[in-house]
Amino acid sequence: NGKNVDIASYQVKVGDVITVKENKRDSKYFVALKETERTINVPKWLEFDSSKLTGKVVALPAREDIDLTIAEHLIIELYSK
């Protein structure tokens, strides 16, 4: 959204646009990302434009959108101690 963020735990909202800084676009990682556009699997709650190196949060992910095997009860048990 035009703001610099350097907080790893920053929480995005629906409609937020994330872009790569202009001076970082020529790094090897982002050049390779532009070239491999069709092999990227983007979750349905995100949009990605590899030509502009921008992403947009379309919706917040629901539990069924996350395809990792997570035992939530173990997380709750750990933090309840």
C-alpha positions as CSV (number, residue, x, y, z in Angstrom):
1,N,0.0,0.0,0.0
2,G,3.0,2.3,-0.5
3,K,4.4,1.9,3.0
4,N,7.7,0.4,3.9
5,V,7.3,-2.4,6.5
6,D,10.2,-4.2,8.2
7,I,8.2,-6.0,10.8
8,A,8.2,-9.8,10.2
9,S,5.0,-10.2,12.2
10,Y,3.1,-7.5,10.4
11,Q,-0.5,-8.5,9.8
12,V,-2.0,-7.7,6.4
13,K,-5.6,-6.9,5.8
14,V,-7.9,-7.8,2.9
15,G,-7.2,-5.5,0.0
16,D,-3.6,-4.8,1.0
17,V,-1.1,-4.8,-1.8
18,I,2.5,-6.0,-1.3
19,T,5.2,-5.0,-3.7
20,V,8.9,-5.5,-4.0
21,K,11.1,-2.4,-3.5
22,E,12.4,-1.0,-6.8
23,N,16.1,-1.5,-5.8
24,K,15.5,-5.2,-5.0
25,R,13.7,-6.1,-8.2
26,D,17.0,-6.9,-10.0
27,S,18.2,-9.5,-7.4
28,K,18.6,-13.1,-8.7
29,Y,15.7,-14.3,-6.7
30,F,13.1,-11.9,-8.2
31,V,14.5,-12.3,-11.7
32,A,14.0,-16.0,-11.4
33,L,10.6,-15.5,-10.0
34,K,9.5,-13.5,-13.0
35,E,10.8,-16.3,-15.3
36,T,8.9,-19.1,-13.6
37,E,5.5,-17.5,-13.5
38,R,3.5,-20.7,-14.5
39,T,5.0,-23.0,-11.9
40,I,4.0,-20.9,-8.9
41,N,1.1,-22.2,-6.9
42,V,-0.6,-19.2,-5.2
43,P,-3.3,-19.8,-2.6
44,K,-6.8,-18.9,-3.6
45,W,-6.9,-16.1,-1.0
46,L,-4.0,-14.3,-2.7
47,E,-3.4,-12.7,-6.1
48,F,0.1,-12.5,-7.6
49,D,1.4,-10.5,-10.7
50,S,4.9,-11.8,-11.5
51,S,5.5,-9.1,-14.2
52,K,5.0,-6.3,-11.6
53,L,6.2,-8.4,-8.6
54,T,3.0,-7.4,-6.6
55,G,0.7,-9.5,-4.5
56,K,-2.8,-8.7,-3.2
57,V,-4.7,-10.2,-0.3
58,V,-8.1,-11.1,-1.7
59,A,-9.4,-12.7,1.5
60,L,-8.2,-13.9,4.8
61,P,-7.4,-17.7,4.7
62,A,-9.9,-20.0,6.3
63,R,-8.7,-23.2,8.1
64,E,-9.6,-25.4,5.2
65,D,-7.4,-23.2,2.9
66,I,-4.3,-24.2,4.8
67,D,-3.1,-27.6,3.5
68,L,-0.7,-28.4,6.3
69,T,-1.3,-31.1,8.8
70,I,-1.5,-29.2,12.1
71,A,-2.7,-30.6,15.4
72,E,-4.2,-27.4,16.9
73,H,-4.9,-29.1,20.2
74,L,-1.2,-29.6,20.7
75,I,-0.5,-25.9,20.1
76,I,-3.3,-25.0,22.6
77,E,-1.9,-27.4,25.1
78,L,1.6,-26.0,24.9
79,Y,0.6,-22.4,25.3
80,S,-1.9,-23.1,28.1
81,K,0.9,-24.1,30.4
